[in-house]
Amino acid sequence: MPALVGFDIREGLFAVVSRETYAQGVPAGGSVRPYIRVSNLEDALRRVQALVPDGLETQGIVQEGAFSFVRFRDTEDNVIELFSLGAKHHE
């Protein structure tokens, strides 16, 4: 099985990932994470910092090849990732 199979679904990403690769030791259930595509990740990061200043789970924007993301917990403790593709980002 590939480590990640993803589908671009109207401004979002639906993905099935390998537990062995991305979630070792995570108990089944409660591991659903929305990935929301944004056009400007820097602006999105500033909004997250303003709304849930203690919620960031990444040190700013994480760049992995053409994929950039920010992970945070909302006020109800849900983990959410905002992402963009293709552009390099500055912190």
C-alpha positions in Angstrom: 0.0 0.0 0.0 1.3 3.5 -0.7 2.0 5.7 2.3 -0.5 8.3 1.1 -3.4 8.3 -1.4 -5.0 11.7 -1.8 -7.9 13.2 -3.7 -8.3 17.0 -4.4 -11.9 17.7 -3.4 -13.1 21.2 -3.8 -10.5 23.2 -1.9 -9.6 20.3 0.4 -7.7 17.1 0.4 -9.2 13.8 1.2 -6.4 11.3 2.0 -6.0 7.8 3.2 -2.6 7.4 4.9 -0.5 4.5 6.1 -0.7 4.2 9.9 2.8 2.7 9.9 4.2 5.7 8.1 2.3 8.6 9.6 0.5 7.5 12.8 2.5 4.8 14.6 1.2 4.3 18.1 -2.0 6.4 17.5 -5.0 4.5 18.7 -7.8 3.8 16.2 -10.6 6.3 16.2 -10.2 10.1 16.8 -7.5 10.3 14.1 -9.5 12.0 11.4 -7.9 15.3 10.5 -9.3 17.8 8.1 -6.9 19.3 5.6 -8.1 22.6 4.3 -6.5 24.2 1.2 -5.8 27.9 1.5 -4.6 30.3 -1.1 -2.4 32.3 1.3 -0.8 30.2 4.1 0.9 33.1 5.7 -2.4 35.0 6.1 -4.1 31.8 7.4 -1.3 31.4 10.0 -1.8 34.9 11.3 -5.5 34.3 11.6 -4.9 31.0 13.5 -2.4 32.8 15.8 -5.0 35.5 16.5 -7.9 33.1 17.1 -6.2 30.2 19.0 -2.8 31.5 20.1 -2.0 28.4 22.1 -3.3 26.0 19.5 -0.4 25.8 17.1 1.1 22.3 16.9 3.8 23.2 14.3 6.6 25.8 14.6 5.0 28.1 12.0 4.7 26.9 8.4 6.2 23.5 7.6 7.5 23.0 4.1 7.8 19.5 2.7 8.7 19.7 -1.0 5.8 21.5 -2.8 3.5 20.8 0.2 3.3 23.4 3.0 1.1 23.2 6.1 0.2 24.6 9.5 -1.3 22.2 12.1 -3.3 23.5 15.0 -6.0 22.5 17.6 -9.2 24.5 17.5 -11.2 25.6 20.6 -12.9 22.1 20.8 -9.5 20.3 20.6 -9.9 19.1 17.0 -6.6 18.9 15.0 -6.8 20.8 11.7 -4.2 21.3 9.0 -4.3 24.2 6.6 -2.1 23.6 3.5 -1.0 25.0 0.2 0.8 23.5 -2.8 3.5 24.8 -5.0 4.6 28.1 -3.4 7.6 28.6 -1.1 6.7 30.3 2.2 8.5 32.6 4.5 8.1 32.8 8.2 
